[in-house]
Amino acid sequence: MKALSPKQLLRASFAILFFLSLGFIACLQHFALTLPQKTPLADSLTDGLVVATGGQLRINEGLRLIEQGASSRMLITGVGKGISKTSLTETFARTSAQQRIFSCCVDLDATAIDTRGNALAARNWVQTHRLSSLSLVTANYHMPRALLYFQRIIPNVAITPLPVNPPDLQPKKWYANWPTAKLLTREYAKYLIVLMFS
């Protein structure tokens, strides 16, 4: 069999790269258009609720869900060292009802530094409180990867995704918005790595 010339090898390499890029873009488009949507409250009642930090809206959404009876207890994981209930109450509790929620029903985890750490902290919390079902609150673009970790690390607990939709994210036209395109491309690449190698 005749060996390919350097020019033929180069052309073949470019062709392979081109089709791989097209495949990645097509999959990224599917990822962007199928991001999880909000679940009706009646379908999301669980024993516990976990908020994976990374945006102010996530904690606000967790508080709203607890107020509406979606769950009776909430874990905020990945808050960082030095963050206390007092400081979070001052920042997020806008009513006396929300102050009472922080006082009675919120636990904090300062050990998690990534999504896998969030899931490990949630597993310990679930075991401590003997929970059989869990709601997960995080950004919609982060939810697919977070669910992979949570379902693998806490396999015997039913997990309901409750995504938060960042107002500045434009998933339907991600290709026309550079911040959205950069964010979704990075998150999709992370998702693939977890899916294939974790």
BATI-243229 format. One line per 10 residues: their letters; for each residue x, y, z of N, C-alpha, C, O. Coordinates in Angstrom, 2 decimals, decimal comma. Example, Ala and Ser with C-alpha at 12.3 -4.5 7.8 and 13.67 -1.06 7.14 Angstrom:
BEGIN
as = 13,19/-5,69/7,80/12,30/-4,50/7,80/13,20/-3,30/7,80/14,24/-3,32/8,46  12,85/-2,25/7,08/13,67/-1,06/7,14/12,90/0,03/7,87/13,41/1,14/8,04
//
This chain:
BEGIN
mkalspkqll = 0,85/-1,20/0,00/0,00/0,00/0,00/0,88/1,24/0,00/1,79/1,38/0,82  0,59/2,16/-0,94/1,41/3,35/-1,07/1,18/4,32/0,09/0,04/4,61/0,46  2,27/4,81/0,65/2,17/5,75/1,77/1,69/7,10/1,28/1,96/7,49/0,14  0,96/7,80/2,12/0,47/9,12/1,77/1,61/10,12/1,79/2,52/10,04/2,61  1,54/11,06/0,87/2,54/12,13/0,84/2,26/13,12/1,96/1,15/13,13/2,50  3,23/13,95/2,32/2,98/14,96/3,36/1,78/15,85/3,06/1,03/16,20/3,97  1,59/16,23/1,77/0,44/17,08/1,42/-0,88/16,33/1,64/-1,86/16,90/2,10  -0,88/15,05/1,30/-2,10/14,25/1,48/-2,40/14,06/2,96/-3,56/14,11/3,38  -1,36/13,85/3,76/-1,55/13,73/5,21/-2,12/15,01/5,79/-3,00/14,99/6,64  -1,59/16,14/5,30/-2,06/17,43/5,79/-3,52/17,65/5,43/-4,31/18,10/6,26
rasfailffl = -3,89/17,31/4,18/-5,27/17,46/3,75/-6,20/16,54/4,55/-7,29/16,95/4,95  -5,75/15,31/4,77/-6,57/14,38/5,55/-6,75/14,88/6,97/-7,84/14,76/7,54  -5,69/15,43/7,54/-5,77/15,95/8,91/-6,75/17,11/8,99/-7,54/17,19/9,93  -6,69/18,02/8,01/-7,61/19,15/7,99/-9,05/18,67/7,81/-9,97/19,22/8,43  -9,26/17,66/6,97/-10,60/17,14/6,75/-11,16/16,53/8,02/-12,32/16,76/8,38  -10,33/15,75/8,71/-10,78/15,14/9,96/-11,11/16,21/10,99/-12,13/16,14/11,66  -10,22/17,21/11,10/-10,45/18,30/12,05/-11,72/19,07/11,71/-12,47/19,46/12,60  -11,95/19,28/10,41/-13,14/20,01/9,98/-14,42/19,28/10,38/-15,34/19,88/10,93  -14,46/17,99/10,10/-15,67/17,22/10,42/-15,85/17,03/11,93/-16,98/17,01/12,42  -14,75/16,91/12,66/-14,85/16,85/14,12/-15,40/18,16/14,67/-16,22/18,15/15,60
slgfiaclqh = -14,95/19,27/14,11/-15,44/20,58/14,55/-16,92/20,74/14,26/-17,68/21,25/15,09  -17,34/20,30/13,06/-18,76/20,36/12,72/-19,59/19,52/13,69/-20,66/19,94/14,13  -19,09/18,33/14,02/-19,81/17,47/14,95/-19,92/18,10/16,33/-20,96/18,03/16,97  -18,81/18,72/16,78/-18,83/19,37/18,10/-19,83/20,51/18,12/-20,58/20,67/19,08  -19,84/21,32/17,06/-20,75/22,47/17,00/-22,20/21,99/16,98/-23,06/22,58/17,64  -22,48/20,92/16,23/-23,84/20,38/16,18/-24,28/19,90/17,57/-25,41/20,13/17,99  -23,38/19,21/18,26/-23,70/18,72/19,61/-23,85/19,87/20,59/-24,69/19,82/21,49  -23,03/20,91/20,43/-23,13/22,09/21,28/-24,47/22,78/21,06/-25,10/23,25/22,01  -24,91/22,84/19,82/-26,22/23,42/19,51/-27,33/22,64/20,22/-28,23/23,24/20,80  -27,25/21,32/20,16/-28,25/20,48/20,84/-28,20/20,70/22,35/-29,24/20,79/23,00
faltlpqktp = -27,00/20,80/22,91/-26,82/21,05/24,34/-27,48/22,37/24,73/-28,18/22,44/25,74  -27,25/23,41/23,94/-27,78/24,74/24,25/-29,30/24,77/24,17/-29,96/25,43/24,98  -29,86/24,07/23,19/-31,31/24,12/22,97/-32,09/23,19/23,89/-33,31/23,29/23,98  -31,39/22,29/24,56/-32,08/21,33/25,44/-31,69/21,50/26,91/-31,82/20,57/27,70  -31,23/22,69/27,26/-30,93/22,95/28,67/-32,18/22,74/29,51/-33,28/23,06/29,05  -32,04/22,21/30,74/-33,22/21,92/31,57/-34,07/23,17/31,82/-33,55/24,28/31,95  -35,36/22,95/31,88/-36,31/24,03/32,16/-36,89/23,83/33,56/-36,77/22,75/34,15  -37,52/24,88/34,07/-38,09/24,82/35,42/-39,18/23,75/35,50/-39,96/23,55/34,58  -39,20/23,08/36,65/-40,19/22,04/36,92/-41,34/22,63/37,74/-41,08/23,40/38,67  -42,59/22,31/37,43/-43,70/22,79/38,26/-43,51/22,39/39,73/-43,02/21,30/40,02
ladsltdglv = -43,88/23,28/40,63/-43,65/23,04/42,05/-44,28/21,73/42,52/-43,69/21,03/43,34  -45,43/21,40/42,01/-46,12/20,18/42,44/-45,33/18,93/42,10/-45,51/17,88/42,73  -44,44/19,03/41,11/-43,65/17,88/40,69/-42,25/17,88/41,30/-41,43/17,03/40,97  -41,99/18,83/42,20/-40,63/18,97/42,71/-40,57/18,96/44,24/-39,63/19,51/44,82  -41,55/18,34/44,89/-41,53/18,25/46,35/-40,59/17,13/46,77/-40,78/15,97/46,39  -39,57/17,46/47,56/-38,56/16,48/47,97/-38,22/16,66/49,44/-38,61/17,63/50,08  -37,47/15,67/49,97/-37,08/15,73/51,39/-36,09/16,85/51,67/-36,13/17,47/52,73  -35,20/17,11/50,72/-34,17/18,11/50,92/-33,87/18,85/49,64/-34,20/18,38/48,54  -33,25/20,02/49,78/-32,93/20,86/48,63/-31,47/21,29/48,73/-31,03/21,77/49,77  -30,72/21,11/47,65/-29,30/21,48/47,63/-29,10/22,61/46,64/-29,51/22,53/45,48
vatggqlrin = -28,45/23,68/47,10/-28,08/24,79/46,24/-26,57/24,74/46,02/-25,80/24,84/46,98  -26,16/24,58/44,77/-24,74/24,63/44,44/-24,40/26,09/44,13/-24,90/26,65/43,15  -23,55/26,68/44,95/-23,27/28,11/44,80/-22,53/28,39/43,49/-21,98/27,48/42,87  -22,54/29,65/43,11/-21,92/30,06/41,86/-22,67/31,24/41,25/-22,28/31,76/40,21  -23,73/31,65/41,92/-24,50/32,81/41,45/-25,54/33,16/42,48/-26,14/32,28/43,10  -25,77/34,45/42,67/-26,70/34,92/43,69/-28,11/34,39/43,46/-28,83/34,09/44,41  -28,51/34,27/42,19/-29,87/33,84/41,89/-30,16/32,44/42,42/-31,31/32,12/42,72  -29,13/31,61/42,56/-29,35/30,24/43,01/-29,83/30,21/44,46/-30,75/29,47/44,80  -29,21/31,00/45,31/-29,62/31,04/46,71/-31,01/31,68/46,83/-31,84/31,21/47,61  -31,26/32,73/46,07/-32,59/33,34/46,07/-33,66/32,33/45,67/-34,74/32,28/46,26
eglrlieqga = -33,34/31,52/44,65/-34,30/30,52/44,19/-34,51/29,45/45,25/-35,64/29,00/45,46  -33,44/29,03/45,91/-33,57/28,06/46,99/-34,48/28,56/48,10/-35,34/27,82/48,59  -34,29/29,80/48,50/-35,15/30,40/49,53/-36,61/30,43/49,09/-37,51/30,11/49,86  -36,83/30,83/47,84/-38,20/30,89/47,31/-38,87/29,52/47,34/-40,04/29,39/47,70  -38,11/28,50/46,97/-38,67/27,14/46,94/-38,99/26,63/48,35/-40,01/25,99/48,56  -38,11/26,92/49,31/-38,38/26,52/50,69/-39,62/27,23/51,21/-40,46/26,62/51,87  -39,74/28,52/50,90/-40,92/29,29/51,32/-42,21/28,69/50,75/-43,24/28,70/51,41  -42,13/28,19/49,54/-43,32/27,65/48,88/-43,58/26,19/49,22/-44,53/25,59/48,73  -42,73/25,62/50,08/-42,97/24,27/50,55/-42,39/23,16/49,69/-42,78/22,00/49,83  -41,46/23,50/48,80/-40,86/22,47/47,95/-40,05/21,47/48,77/-39,89/20,32/48,37
ssrmlitgvg = -39,53/21,92/49,90/-38,77/21,06/50,80/-38,73/21,71/52,17/-39,13/22,87/52,33  -38,26/20,97/53,14/-38,24/21,50/54,51/-36,83/21,86/54,98/-36,66/22,46/56,04  -35,83/21,49/54,19/-34,45/21,74/54,61/-33,58/22,01/53,39/-33,79/21,43/52,32  -32,59/22,90/53,56/-31,75/23,29/52,42/-30,28/23,26/52,81/-29,89/23,71/53,88  -29,47/22,73/51,90/-28,01/22,78/52,02/-27,48/23,74/50,96/-27,80/23,60/49,78  -26,68/24,70/51,39/-25,97/25,57/50,46/-24,52/25,11/50,47/-23,81/25,28/51,46  -24,07/24,54/49,37/-22,76/23,94/49,33/-21,78/24,75/48,50/-22,12/25,30/47,45  -20,53/24,82/49,00/-19,50/25,57/48,31/-19,51/27,05/48,66/-19,14/27,88/47,83  -19,92/27,38/49,88/-20,04/28,80/50,25/-18,69/29,47/50,46/-18,59/30,69/50,42  -17,67/28,68/50,70/-16,36/29,27/50,97/-16,13/29,48/52,45/-17,06/29,73/53,21
kgisktslte = -14,89/29,36/52,84/-14,55/29,51/54,26/-14,77/30,94/54,72/-14,51/31,90/53,99  -15,27/31,07/55,93/-15,52/32,40/56,49/-16,93/32,91/56,26/-17,32/33,92/56,84  -17,69/32,21/55,42/-19,08/32,61/55,18/-19,96/31,96/56,24/-19,88/30,76/56,48  -20,80/32,76/56,87/-21,65/32,27/57,95/-23,12/32,44/57,60/-23,48/33,13/56,65  -23,96/31,79/58,40/-25,40/31,99/58,24/-25,78/33,44/58,44/-26,66/33,97/57,75  -25,11/34,09/59,39/-25,41/35,50/59,67/-25,17/36,37/58,45/-26,01/37,19/58,09  -24,02/36,18/57,80/-23,70/37,01/56,64/-24,64/36,70/55,47/-25,05/37,61/54,74  -24,99/35,43/55,29/-25,93/35,09/54,23/-27,33/35,62/54,52/-28,04/36,06/53,62  -27,72/35,55/55,78/-29,03/36,09/56,16/-29,11/37,58/55,86/-30,10/38,07/55,32  -28,04/38,31/56,21/-28,01/39,75/55,95/-28,07/40,06/54,46/-28,64/41,08/54,06
tfartsaqqr = -27,48/39,19/53,66/-27,42/39,43/52,21/-28,69/39,02/51,50/-29,15/39,72/50,60  -29,27/37,88/51,89/-30,34/37,28/51,09/-31,73/37,32/51,73/-32,73/37,32/51,01  -31,82/37,37/53,05/-33,13/37,31/53,70/-33,80/38,68/53,64/-33,36/39,63/54,30  -34,84/38,77/52,85/-35,52/40,05/52,68/-36,78/40,17/53,54/-37,34/41,25/53,66  -37,21/39,08/54,12/-38,40/39,09/54,97/-38,10/38,34/56,26/-37,10/37,64/56,37  -38,98/38,51/57,23/-38,80/37,79/58,49/-38,95/36,29/58,28/-38,32/35,50/58,97  -39,80/35,89/57,33/-39,97/34,47/57,03/-38,66/33,88/56,50/-38,30/32,76/56,87  -37,97/34,61/55,66/-36,71/34,13/55,13/-35,62/34,09/56,22/-34,75/33,22/56,19  -35,68/35,01/57,15/-34,76/34,98/58,29/-34,98/33,73/59,11/-34,02/33,10/59,57  -36,23/33,36/59,30/-36,54/32,15/60,07/-36,06/30,90/59,32/-35,63/29,93/59,94
ifsccvdlda = -36,15/30,92/57,99/-35,68/29,79/57,20/-34,19/29,60/57,40/-33,73/28,48/57,62  -33,42/30,67/57,34/-31,98/30,57/57,57/-31,69/30,04/58,97/-30,75/29,27/59,16  -32,49/30,46/59,93/-32,25/30,06/61,32/-32,54/28,59/61,57/-31,80/27,92/62,28  -33,61/28,10/60,98/-34,06/26,74/61,33/-33,72/25,67/60,30/-33,59/24,50/60,65  -33,58/26,07/59,05/-33,68/25,06/58,00/-32,55/25,07/56,98/-32,62/24,36/55,98  -31,51/25,85/57,21/-30,42/25,96/56,24/-29,12/25,45/56,86/-28,76/25,83/57,98  -28,43/24,58/56,12/-27,10/24,11/56,49/-26,11/24,61/55,46/-26,44/24,76/54,28  -24,88/24,87/55,90/-23,84/25,37/55,00/-22,71/24,36/54,87/-22,36/23,67/55,82  -22,15/24,30/53,68/-20,95/23,49/53,44/-19,88/24,39/52,84/-20,09/25,05/51,83  -18,72/24,41/53,50/-17,61/25,24/53,03/-16,46/24,41/52,47/-15,39/24,94/52,19
taidtrgnal = -16,67/23,11/52,30/-15,59/22,24/51,84/-15,52/22,11/50,33/-14,44/21,92/49,77  -16,64/22,21/49,65/-16,68/21,98/48,20/-16,02/23,13/47,45/-16,29/24,30/47,72  -15,16/22,76/46,51/-14,52/23,77/45,67/-14,86/23,56/44,18/-14,44/24,34/43,33  -15,61/22,51/43,90/-16,03/22,24/42,52/-17,32/21,43/42,55/-17,86/21,15/43,62  -17,81/21,06/41,37/-19,09/20,37/41,29/-19,04/19,00/41,94/-19,99/18,59/42,61  -17,95/18,29/41,76/-17,81/16,98/42,41/-17,85/17,15/43,93/-18,47/16,36/44,63  -17,20/18,18/44,43/-17,24/18,46/45,86/-18,63/18,78/46,35/-19,01/18,40/47,46  -19,42/19,49/45,52/-20,82/19,75/45,86/-21,58/18,45/46,07/-22,34/18,31/47,03  -21,36/17,49/45,16/-22,07/16,21/45,24/-21,62/15,41/46,46/-22,45/14,77/47,11  -20,34/15,43/46,78/-19,84/14,71/47,95/-20,41/15,31/49,23/-20,80/14,58/50,15
aarnwvqthr = -20,45/16,64/49,29/-21,03/17,30/50,47/-22,51/16,97/50,59/-23,01/16,75/51,70  -23,20/16,94/49,47/-24,63/16,60/49,48/-24,85/15,16/49,95/-25,81/14,89/50,67  -23,96/14,25/49,56/-24,10/12,85/50,00/-23,98/12,76/51,52/-24,76/12,05/52,16  -23,02/13,46/52,10/-22,87/13,44/53,56/-24,10/14,03/54,24/-24,56/13,51/55,25  -24,62/15,09/53,67/-25,81/15,75/54,22/-27,03/14,84/54,14/-27,80/14,73/55,09  -27,19/14,18/53,00/-28,30/13,24/52,81/-28,23/12,11/53,83/-29,24/11,73/54,41  -27,04/11,57/54,05/-26,86/10,48/55,01/-27,13/10,95/56,43/-27,73/10,23/57,22  -26,69/12,16/56,76/-26,90/12,69/58,10/-28,39/12,85/58,42/-28,83/12,53/59,52  -29,14/13,33/57,45/-30,56/13,61/57,67/-31,47/12,50/57,15/-32,70/12,60/57,22  -30,87/11,45/56,63/-31,62/10,27/56,14/-32,70/10,67/55,14/-33,88/10,36/55,31
lsslslvtan = -32,27/11,35/54,11/-33,19/11,81/53,08/-33,27/10,78/51,95/-32,30/10,09/51,66  -34,42/10,69/51,33/-34,60/9,75/50,23/-34,84/10,45/48,89/-34,86/9,80/47,85  -35,03/11,75/48,92/-35,21/12,50/47,68/-34,59/13,89/47,84/-34,51/14,43/48,94  -34,17/14,43/46,71/-33,38/15,66/46,74/-33,73/16,52/45,54/-33,93/16,02/44,43  -33,80/17,83/45,77/-33,89/18,79/44,67/-32,54/19,46/44,52/-31,88/19,77/45,51  -32,13/19,67/43,28/-30,84/20,30/43,01/-31,07/21,63/42,31/-31,68/21,69/41,24  -30,59/22,70/42,93/-30,72/24,04/42,36/-29,35/24,52/41,88/-28,42/24,65/42,67  -29,25/24,79/40,59/-28,05/25,39/40,02/-28,44/26,01/38,69/-29,59/25,88/38,27  -27,51/26,67/38,03/-27,82/27,31/36,75/-28,16/26,26/35,70/-27,65/25,14/35,74  -29,01/26,63/34,76/-29,44/25,66/33,75/-28,28/25,11/32,93/-28,27/23,93/32,59
yhmprallyf = -27,28/25,94/32,62/-26,15/25,46/31,83/-25,26/24,52/32,63/-24,56/23,68/32,04  -25,27/24,64/33,94/-24,46/23,80/34,83/-25,16/22,50/35,20/-24,52/21,55/35,64  -26,48/22,46/35,04/-27,28/21,35/35,53/-26,90/19,99/34,92/-26,80/19,02/35,67  -26,69/19,87/33,60/-26,36/18,54/33,06/-25,13/17,92/33,71/-25,13/16,74/34,05  -24,07/18,70/33,87/-22,85/18,17/34,49/-23,06/17,90/35,97/-22,59/16,89/36,49  -23,77/18,81/36,65/-24,03/18,61/38,07/-24,84/17,34/38,31/-24,56/16,58/39,23  -25,85/17,11/37,47/-26,67/15,91/37,60/-25,84/14,63/37,42/-26,06/13,65/38,13  -24,90/14,65/36,48/-24,03/13,48/36,30/-23,30/13,14/37,59/-23,29/11,99/38,02  -22,70/14,15/38,21/-21,98/13,94/39,46/-22,92/13,47/40,57/-22,62/12,50/41,26  -24,03/14,16/40,74/-24,94/13,84/41,84/-25,52/12,44/41,69/-25,63/11,70/42,67
qriipnvait = -25,90/12,07/40,48/-26,51/10,76/40,27/-25,50/9,63/40,45/-25,87/8,52/40,84  -24,24/9,90/40,15/-23,21/8,87/40,33/-22,78/8,76/41,78/-22,50/7,66/42,26  -22,71/9,88/42,49/-22,21/9,88/43,86/-23,32/9,57/44,86/-23,05/9,03/45,94  -24,58/9,90/44,52/-25,72/9,60/45,39/-26,72/8,77/44,59/-27,82/9,26/44,31  -26,39/7,55/44,22/-27,22/6,79/43,27/-28,57/6,33/43,83/-29,49/6,07/43,06  -28,69/6,22/45,13/-29,91/5,66/45,71/-30,92/6,73/46,14/-31,90/6,42/46,82  -30,67/7,97/45,75/-31,56/9,07/46,11/-32,15/9,68/44,84/-31,42/9,98/43,89  -33,46/9,86/44,82/-34,11/10,49/43,66/-33,76/11,97/43,63/-33,93/12,68/44,62  -33,28/12,43/42,49/-32,82/13,82/42,37/-33,66/14,55/41,33/-33,77/14,12/40,18  -34,26/15,67/41,74/-35,07/16,49/40,86/-34,31/17,76/40,49/-33,97/18,53/41,39
plpvnppdlq = -34,04/17,99/39,22/-33,33/19,22/38,83/-34,26/20,43/38,85/-35,36/20,40/38,29  -33,80/21,49/39,49/-34,56/22,75/39,53/-33,64/23,86/39,02/-33,03/24,56/39,82  -33,55/24,01/37,71/-32,58/24,95/37,14/-32,97/26,41/37,31/-34,14/26,77/37,33  -31,94/27,23/37,44/-32,10/28,68/37,46/-31,64/29,21/36,10/-30,56/28,84/35,62  -32,44/30,05/35,49/-32,10/30,61/34,18/-31,45/31,99/34,33/-32,16/32,96/34,60  -30,13/32,10/34,16/-29,50/33,42/34,27/-30,08/34,38/33,23/-30,21/34,01/32,07  -30,42/35,59/33,65/-31,11/36,51/32,73/-30,27/36,93/31,53/-30,82/37,28/30,49  -28,94/36,90/31,67/-28,09/37,35/30,57/-27,65/36,22/29,65/-26,92/36,45/28,69  -28,09/34,99/29,92/-27,74/33,85/29,08/-28,71/33,76/27,91/-29,93/33,86/28,10  -28,18/33,58/26,70/-29,01/33,51/25,50/-28,76/32,19/24,77/-28,10/32,18/23,73
pkkwyanwpt = -29,27/31,07/25,31/-28,94/29,76/24,73/-29,47/29,55/23,32/-28,84/28,84/22,53  -30,61/30,14/22,98/-31,19/29,91/21,65/-30,37/30,58/20,55/-30,37/30,13/19,40  -29,69/31,66/20,89/-28,83/32,35/19,92/-27,41/32,48/20,49/-26,79/33,54/20,42  -26,92/31,38/21,05/-25,61/31,40/21,69/-24,50/31,81/20,74/-23,53/32,44/21,15  -24,63/31,44/19,47/-23,59/31,71/18,47/-23,46/33,20/18,15/-22,44/33,63/17,61  -24,49/33,98/18,49/-24,48/35,41/18,20/-24,10/36,24/19,42/-24,07/37,47/19,35  -23,81/35,58/20,54/-23,48/36,29/21,77/-22,20/35,69/22,34/-22,21/34,56/22,85  -21,10/36,44/22,26/-19,80/35,89/22,61/-19,73/35,39/24,05/-19,23/34,28/24,26  -20,19/36,14/25,07/-20,13/35,62/26,45/-20,90/34,31/26,61/-20,44/33,40/27,29  -22,09/34,22/25,99/-22,87/32,98/26,07/-22,16/31,85/25,33/-22,09/30,73/25,84
aklltreyak = -21,63/32,13/24,15/-20,93/31,10/23,38/-19,72/30,56/24,15/-19,49/29,35/24,17  -18,97/31,45/24,76/-17,79/31,04/25,51/-18,18/30,20/26,73/-17,57/29,17/27,01  -19,21/30,65/27,44/-19,66/29,93/28,63/-20,19/28,54/28,28/-19,81/27,56/28,92  -21,04/28,45/27,27/-21,64/27,16/26,91/-20,61/26,21/26,31/-20,67/25,00/26,54  -19,67/26,73/25,54/-18,62/25,87/24,98/-17,77/25,28/26,08/-17,47/24,08/26,07  -17,39/26,10/27,04/-16,59/25,60/28,16/-17,36/24,59/28,99/-16,83/23,55/29,38  -18,63/24,89/29,26/-19,43/23,99/30,09/-19,71/22,67/29,36/-19,70/21,61/29,98  -19,95/22,74/28,07/-20,20/21,51/27,32/-18,95/20,63/27,27/-19,05/19,41/27,36  -17,79/21,26/27,12/-16,54/20,49/27,14/-16,34/19,81/28,49/-15,92/18,65/28,54  -16,64/20,50/29,57/-16,54/19,90/30,91/-17,53/18,75/31,06/-17,20/17,71/31,64
ylivlmfs = -18,73/18,95/30,54/-19,74/17,90/30,59/-19,27/16,63/29,87/-19,44/15,53/30,38  -18,68/16,80/28,71/-18,19/15,66/27,95/-17,09/14,92/28,69/-17,04/13,69/28,69  -16,21/15,69/29,34/-15,11/15,07/30,08/-15,66/14,22/31,23/-15,21/13,09/31,45  -16,63/14,76/31,95/-17,25/14,01/33,07/-17,97/12,79/32,53/-17,88/11,70/33,10  -18,69/12,97/31,43/-19,48/11,89/30,84/-18,58/10,72/30,41/-18,94/9,56/30,60  -17,43/11,03/29,85/-16,58/10,00/29,27/-15,53/9,44/30,21/-15,15/8,27/30,09  -15,05/10,25/31,15/-13,87/9,84/31,91/-14,08/9,74/33,42/-13,25/9,13/34,10  -15,14/10,30/33,95/-15,31/10,26/35,42/-16,04/8,99/35,85/-16,27/8,78/37,04
//
